[in-house]
Structures are given as structure tokens and as C-alpha cells.
Amino acid sequence: MKDFWNDRYGRAEYAYGKEPNVFFKEQLDLLQPGKILLPAEGEGRNAVYAAEKGWQASAYDWSENAYKKAMQLAEEKKVKIDYQICSLADLDFEPESFDTLALIYVHFPNAIRTMNFERLTSYLKPGGSIILEGFSPNHLKYQAKQPSVGGPKSDDFLYSIEDMKLHFDGYRFKTLKQEVISLEEGDCHVGQTEVVRMHAVKP
Ligand SMILES: C[S@@+](CC[C@H](N)C(=O)[O-])C[C@H]1O[C@@H](n2cnc3c(N)ncnc32)[C@H](O)[C@@H]1O
């Protein structure tokens, strides 16, 4: 699977573009800059945007090519980001040390989802925000009609509002919705689909 991502990022073009995800940008712009953690951050579009806005951005991804592209983008935009080539299990941040956690198209399969969300939210301060956008279970219908929209091919990886309520029980939901949107992110997320969008505040 790591080879798949290295191949995807091995081109000059940015798979999901150089601009931040629309929902991420909209929600981040509502917050005061602080420390932000961006798991599975790929080519750095969201981390670089956060850094441009004054955030201290820490990102990771297991793909070496993702790292190279993210560093290239940071240089282009003249910002610094902290970016580790690793997986979740390798992280060694202080507990409750981040103000915001950004999960943009970070799709964990059901079997490890609870464990991974718990580990990631352990790094979030009480009162800190999670900004999440991911494909909903209805995504597969859209993907069948328009493969250019990308995303997981199995419903084991997809997120519903009910899943989010279960995983983030006790959080305050500033936004939690499933909606049909038109994605225009590079050449790997192009077309109409349904997503879950969440901005939740840790108790
Ligand atoms: C759909 S891309 C999203 C990238 C980025 N969040 C964005 O929105 O542009 C999913 C990313 O997850 C990363 N990834 C998948 N499994 C991983 C793992 N076990 N450890 C670290 N990164 C992983 C891939 O390399 C890929 O960059």
C-alpha cells in the first residue's frame, strides 16, 4: 500500500493540488493559530496553508515522495513545517499538546478506527478542535459513476455521521453533516460525491 502512495506522489503534479481542502480552510480560518497536527498529510497542501496562516504545523505520512513534495511546497510558499516520514504508531508527541487535529481524507478501516482515533485525540488539548472531512458510505455510488472522484473502494473505510457521534462521544459538534459536494482537488479527487464534514471540540 505504501508503494501505491509513493507511485501516486512520484509525479511533478500534486495529486490533490497545492490548495488546501475547502472545508479545512473554512474551519481553520475560524480559529486562533496555535499548534496543529496533520496525520497522513500527503503532499502538504493543508499543513503549508496552516503554516502560512501562522500555525505551528506538524505533519506525518509514510510516503517518502509525499514528504519530498510537501517540503517542495513549503519552500515554494516560504514557510516551515515539521514533517515526519512515519506511521501513527511511531509518533512521540507530548499528550494534549495540540490545539487542532486535521483529518482530511484520513480513512482508517473499522477494525483499527477506535484505536487510531483514541491515539490521535490523546495529542489534542481539552478545548481543542478536530477538523475532519472524509467520504461517506454513499460515496461508492458516486465513485461507480465517476471513478475520477477517487477515494476508498470498500465501505470498511467510509465515515458516517453516526460513526462520528460514536467515536467522538462527549465532544461538542460545531459542525457535523453529510453533504454532496463537487470535489476539484488536483486530478485525484474530481467529481461529485458525498462526504462527512465535522468540526468537533474536545471536552
Ligand atoms: C487520500 S491521501 C490524503 C492526503 C492528505 N491528507 C490530503 O488531504 O491531501 C491519504 C494519505 O494517507 C497516507 N497513509 C495511508 N496509510 C498510512 C499509514 N499507515 N501511515 C502513514 N500514512 C498513511 C498515504 O500515504 C496518503 O498520503
The ligand as a Gaussian input file, in Angstrom:
#p B3LYP/6-31G(d) Opt

LIG

0 1
 C       -6.118000      10.432000       0.410000
 S       -4.475000      10.784000       0.917000
 C       -4.799000      12.265000       1.848000
 C       -3.607000      13.166000       1.950000
 C       -3.867000      14.481000       2.665000
 N       -4.476000      14.285000       3.963000
 C       -4.679000      15.410000       1.817000
 O       -5.879000      15.581000       2.086000
 O       -4.123000      15.953000       0.851000
 C       -4.199000       9.554000       2.199000
 C       -2.784000       9.577000       2.762000
 O       -2.666000       8.622000       3.793000
 C       -1.337000       8.160000       3.811000
 N       -1.293000       6.904000       4.583000
 C       -2.056000       5.794000       4.379000
 N       -1.757000       4.855000       5.301000
 C       -0.794000       5.380000       6.107000
 C       -0.099000       4.894000       7.233000
 N       -0.319000       3.663000       7.717000
 N        0.810000       5.700000       7.821000
 C        1.038000       6.953000       7.336000
 N        0.406000       7.467000       6.266000
 C       -0.520000       6.697000       5.666000
 C       -1.000000       7.999000       2.348000
 O        0.377000       7.947000       2.088000
 C       -1.691000       9.232000       1.765000
 O       -0.798000      10.325000       1.670000

